[in-house]
């Protein structure tokens, strides 16, 4: 093996080495991924395309290039996986990007402001109580943002002007009416602080279709935020805890339900995150039970009793609703049809797609903190595409997307043309239930 920087060879014998090697070797450099890649669309550089990044990772893994030199292009990757459905060769980019980032994490240097931002993110976002405190301080700090380091300002800009009231969850919710199944819910992290109503709506919809819902009290962050930035050790810690927490129930469950696209795809990768550990087989088994809430609801769609949304003025005969595909729902989990099928069941609702649906909105976990300029450009483009639909309501299945859409739609709003209402799919569906179970 050729020596790396500092004459220390890179260890490529890790648990994900074979999957990484297969992903690299499968790429035939055809270029179909270029038109699907948001960062290539913005930057127009080969090194900022999936094909270019695979070549860079190959060079680093083979010792022909120092990790620091490739880092700016790999850091600029959203991890949206839009390249996967576009690839005719079936390159599993997900099996390469996060393991690679984890492998070279200690090889890549960063300036102190960036290290501070990453440390603050890692210490707050995955922990709802810490994040709630930090967010409250951030709301106050927005008044003095000009005095703060520039690297911290994007964190404040994404915060709302005020935080909603916390909505603590019970450990158990009985099905409404006849019980047809039993599921466990991942409560999420930042979502509990920024939009606690999403979990409330999710539980109401699941109960409405006859599902008993348990919320394991010892669950933690899913680990996706850490995994996607290459902090494999922290991701494995969270994943291991959740394997234990969601496996501790004495009664069987039909599925682990997630209502945030990034969290769902993160949990579905537990077999990769915990590969080579003593709980690998258990992690794989658990990952196979993880389903997005829209999939579960679609499976029981015949039990839905729906009416037109109560908050829409009666004068509007048709309720036009734009649906935004969250990348980690559409690309990582392959869930595109189920949310649409459920929403199309609602009386008087006309569902419309958002233009350039293959392009990420720029949220992508902590991407809008790590790469604010690119994230801002993608956010503006997505907001313009939403406005072009003319829909007064836009729905999606991921808290990061909802936050990004709200931020950029608000920035474009005028008194004559107010911003569309931004809602989670389950929030909109809950507003259309004939009978919504009380918490």
Order of alpha helices (4+ residues) and beta strands (2+ residues): alpha-alpha-alpha-alpha-alpha-alpha-alpha-alpha-alpha-beta-beta-alpha-alpha-beta-alpha-alpha-beta-alpha-alpha-alpha-beta-alpha-beta-alpha-alpha-beta-alpha-alpha-beta-alpha-beta-alpha
